Amino acid sequence: MNNYFDIVLLVIMVPTLLIMFFYEYPSKWGERKFIFGVRNREEFREEKASSAIGRIVSSTRKQALILMICSFVIMGLLMLIPDETVSMTIWVFFIIADLFLLSIPFMRANREMKSLKREIGIKSSSGTVYTDLKGAGAVHALKPVSIIIPNLITALCFLVSLLYDTGMISLPASGRGGSFIMTSMTGTFLFVGLMLIPVAFMMDRIRNEVISSDSDTNRNYNRAKKKVFADMFIFMAWANAAVVILYSVMMFFINSDLVLIIQMTVYMLLLMAAIAILAKKSLAIDRRYRKETDIDVDDDDRWILGSFYYNPDDRRLNVAKRMGIGGTINLGHPAGKAITIVVVMFIAASLVFIAFVSVLGKSKMKVSVENDTLICNMVFDYYKVPLSDIRGVEYSAIEKGFSMSRQVGIGMDPVFIGTFIVNGKSGCKVFMNVDADSYISFEAGGDTYYISCDTMQETEELFSKISAG
């Protein structure tokens, strides 16, 4: 399964980096609305400025290209890591670091572009925000029903999965009823789909950008831009619903991990394709309206490194990005500050959790009998079972056909701890190192336990102690 995990991440990261490179590090800077986060302007087409920008673009693209190639090499090496726990941890930290590192040339070029502005005598203004009162708030492209319907379908699949897993309905499935695997998976996709709704509405209701003194031009430009975003979010919502339907059918009739991985890979490729199409269409719209633009707001200094917007005088909470695709928040807005704090705390907590899971996965499993109690410990005590409660204890070798499917807990080879479906039976308490090639099973307190030590010899000795007790 570790190879499948690596493949999915590779499928996500490769197109992400390619889109990031071609969108943020253009070779034909003259066709872009922004050059490394600095608004393109007529003064840049003069010979001296044009030559300087050409050098900045060339050197920056080379830096970004080297970083991207190094990223691909590192990703290839990560796929060779045999330990699933180590691999997952390194992958997560690598992705965060890699996306940041690939942004460094952009940020450096942004400083050079601002320096060039000063050299050629362009003075930055305060970043006045223009509003077209005639068309303010009147331009929208998203039809709510278009994004709500696919989410209703996803919600229906989630409801069917929940009813099936709770035993309230019976379906011709593969015997996984009661495991709540279907419920958790469909619930995850439903959550993703529901998160798309507020983001889609936010982008559709972002304040219209004023590029011209002609209101019709402003309306047409903003409608075109918002239509591209609306189409992308609707496509993502339908892709989300489609993968839930296919997953449900697979769980009922096919029940194959390989099919699931293929399905998820296709799903991620579709999402990346949607983002790539969005980027291409957005650039085409900017080129189309470049000749009709007669209002250029010089708010470059409000963009920190061309990536983060800070303007306390701007009442907008969200604005269109200059680096990347979509929107970003105004860090100078009170709500923007609060959102930033929450996001930073969430990321930090996620990294701490991943690090904890990594440490947990590499810690030594200890199973002992103390004071007539069986204790399963790994960093902390997972199970404490009085020997007097144990019934039907058996010692078995792990043979072909032995299967475990995680419901709650850790399932990273070779460590399996938590509640699992074992050989088709759900709700089993597991504390096993499968490298021991053996296990002890017994009933206690209405639960079925599967326990092993780090080695077969230790497991045999534990069996003797439990049997004697």
Sequence and secondary structure as in RCSB ss.txt:
>XXXX:A:sequence
MNNYFDIVLLVIMVPTLLIMFFYEYPSKWGERKFIFGVRNREEFREEKASSAIGRIVSSTRKQALILMICSFVIM
GLLMLIPDETVSMTIWVFFIIADLFLLSIPFMRANREMKSLKREIGIKSSSGTVYTDLKGAGAVHALKPVSIIIP
NLITALCFLVSLLYDTGMISLPASGRGGSFIMTSMTGTFLFVGLMLIPVAFMMDRIRNEVISSDSDTNRNYNRAK
KKVFADMFIFMAWANAAVVILYSVMMFFINSDLVLIIQMTVYMLLLMAAIAILAKKSLAIDRRYRKETDIDVDDD
DRWILGSFYYNPDDRRLNVAKRMGIGGTINLGHPAGKAITIVVVMFIAASLVFIAFVSVLGKSKMKVSVENDTLI
CNMVFDYYKVPLSDIRGVEYSAIEKGFSMSRQVGIGMDPVFIGTFIVNGKSGCKVFMNVDADSYISFEAGGDTYY
ISCDTMQETEELFSKISAG
>XXXX:A:secstr
 HHHHHHHHHHHHHHHHHHHHHHHS S GGG SEETTEE  GGGGSHHHHHHHHHHHHHHHHHHHHHHHHHHHHH
HHHTT   HHHHHHHHHHHHHHHHHHTTHHHHHHHHHHHHHHHHTT           TTTTT      HHHHHHH
HHHHHHHHHHHHHHHTTSS  S  S TTS HHHHHHHHHHHHHHHHHHHHHHHHTS      S HHHHHHHHHHH
HHHHHHHHHHHHHHHHHHHHHHHHIIIII  HHHHHHHHHHHHHHHHHHHHHHHHHHHHHHHHHGGG       G
GGEETTTEE  TT   SEEE SSSSSEEEBTTSHHHHHHHHHHHHHHHHHHHHHHHHHHHHHS  EEEEETTEEE
EESSSEEEEEEGGG EEEEEEE  TT  EEEEEEEEETTEEEEEEEETTEEEEEEEEEGGG EEEEEEETTEEEE
E  SSHHHHHHHHHHHHH 
